[in-house]
Amino acid sequence: MQESFVLKRTYELVLIADPRLSDEESVALTDEFRDMLQADGTTEVTREESWGKRKMAYPIEKFNEGRYHVYYVEADPKSTLPEVEQRMRQHDRVLRFLTVRTDLDLKRAASKGKKKPETATASA
């Protein structure tokens, strides 16, 4: 019998929502997207952070503030992540979002740590 091995990748998804949302509406929106992410059973939200209302560096859709929420996600490449991104793109309360694959950053950091330190040659 063959075991199926699914390679999971780690992602960081930052969502900026409409600043006019109440706290309850903001929680409902973030819960909705968390449930969408985990709907297929292959994606796991490992951690979430709500940063609250923050001033943005530049206006988006005439808003100077936004409600920030961050999801830390483990998913296989064929997960529901693209579908959730499409829904975020179409949602009228989502100003902006960005998904970044973080496992590449971890690999790069690990490979930098494995490099041999350069030895200085002494000239006499």
C-alpha positions as CSV (number, residue, x, y, z in Angstrom):
1,M,0.0,0.0,0.0
2,Q,1.4,3.4,-0.9
3,E,1.2,6.3,1.4
4,S,0.4,9.7,-0.1
5,F,2.7,12.5,1.1
6,V,1.5,16.0,0.7
7,L,4.0,18.8,0.9
8,K,2.7,21.7,2.9
9,R,3.9,25.2,2.4
10,T,3.6,28.1,4.8
11,Y,2.0,31.4,3.9
12,E,1.3,34.7,5.6
13,L,-1.9,36.3,4.4
14,V,-2.5,40.0,5.3
15,L,-6.0,41.4,4.9
16,I,-6.8,45.1,5.1
17,A,-10.6,45.6,5.6
18,D,-12.8,48.7,5.5
19,P,-12.1,50.9,8.5
20,R,-15.9,51.6,8.9
21,L,-16.5,48.1,10.1
22,S,-17.6,47.7,13.7
23,D,-15.7,45.3,15.9
24,E,-18.4,42.6,15.5
25,E,-18.5,43.0,11.7
26,S,-14.7,42.8,11.6
27,V,-14.7,39.6,13.6
28,A,-17.4,38.1,11.4
29,L,-15.4,39.0,8.2
30,T,-12.2,37.4,9.5
31,D,-14.1,34.3,10.7
32,E,-15.7,34.0,7.3
33,F,-12.3,34.0,5.6
34,R,-10.8,31.6,8.2
35,D,-13.6,29.2,7.6
36,M,-13.1,29.4,3.8
37,L,-9.4,28.7,4.2
38,Q,-10.0,25.6,6.2
39,A,-13.1,24.4,4.3
40,D,-11.3,21.7,2.2
41,G,-9.5,20.2,5.2
42,T,-6.0,20.5,3.6
43,T,-5.4,24.0,4.8
44,E,-4.7,24.9,8.4
45,V,-4.7,28.4,9.9
46,T,-1.9,28.0,12.5
47,R,-2.1,31.5,14.0
48,E,-4.1,34.7,13.6
49,E,-3.3,38.2,14.6
50,S,-5.7,41.2,14.6
51,W,-3.8,44.4,14.4
52,G,-6.9,46.6,14.6
53,K,-7.4,49.9,12.9
54,R,-4.1,51.4,11.6
55,K,-3.1,54.3,9.4
56,M,-2.0,53.3,6.0
57,A,1.1,54.7,4.2
58,Y,-1.1,55.9,1.3
59,P,-4.9,56.0,0.7
60,I,-6.7,53.0,-0.7
61,E,-10.1,53.6,-2.2
62,K,-10.1,57.0,-0.4
63,F,-9.4,55.5,3.0
64,N,-6.4,56.6,5.1
65,E,-7.0,53.8,7.6
66,G,-7.8,50.1,7.5
67,R,-8.5,47.1,9.8
68,Y,-5.5,44.8,9.5
69,H,-5.7,41.0,10.1
70,V,-3.0,38.4,9.5
71,Y,-3.4,34.7,8.9
72,Y,-0.5,32.3,9.2
73,V,-1.4,29.3,7.0
74,E,0.0,25.9,6.2
75,A,-1.4,24.6,2.9
76,D,-0.6,22.3,0.1
77,P,-0.1,23.9,-3.3
78,K,-3.6,22.8,-4.6
79,S,-5.5,24.1,-1.6
80,T,-8.4,26.5,-1.4
81,L,-6.0,29.5,-1.1
82,P,-6.5,30.7,-4.7
83,E,-10.2,30.5,-4.3
84,V,-10.1,32.5,-1.1
85,E,-7.9,35.1,-2.7
86,Q,-10.5,35.4,-5.5
87,R,-13.3,35.9,-3.0
88,M,-11.2,38.6,-1.2
89,R,-10.7,40.3,-4.5
90,Q,-14.5,40.4,-5.0
91,H,-15.5,41.3,-1.5
92,D,-16.6,44.9,-1.1
93,R,-15.3,45.2,2.5
94,V,-11.7,44.1,1.6
95,L,-9.5,47.0,0.6
96,R,-6.3,45.0,-0.1
97,F,-4.7,41.7,0.7
98,L,-1.3,40.1,0.2
99,T,-0.3,36.4,0.4
100,V,3.4,35.7,0.9
101,R,5.0,32.2,0.8
102,T,7.1,32.2,4.0
103,D,8.7,28.7,3.8
104,L,11.1,30.1,1.1
105,D,12.3,32.7,3.6
106,L,13.0,30.0,6.2
107,K,15.0,28.0,3.7
108,R,17.0,31.0,2.7
109,A,17.8,31.8,6.3
110,A,18.8,28.3,7.0
111,S,21.1,28.1,4.0
112,K,22.8,31.4,5.1
113,G,23.4,29.9,8.5
114,K,25.0,26.8,7.0
115,K,27.6,28.7,5.0
116,K,31.2,28.3,6.2
117,P,32.6,31.4,7.7
118,E,35.4,33.0,5.7
119,T,38.7,32.7,7.3
120,A,41.0,35.6,7.3
121,T,44.5,35.0,6.1
122,A,47.3,36.6,8.0
123,S,50.0,38.3,6.0
124,A,53.3,38.5,7.7
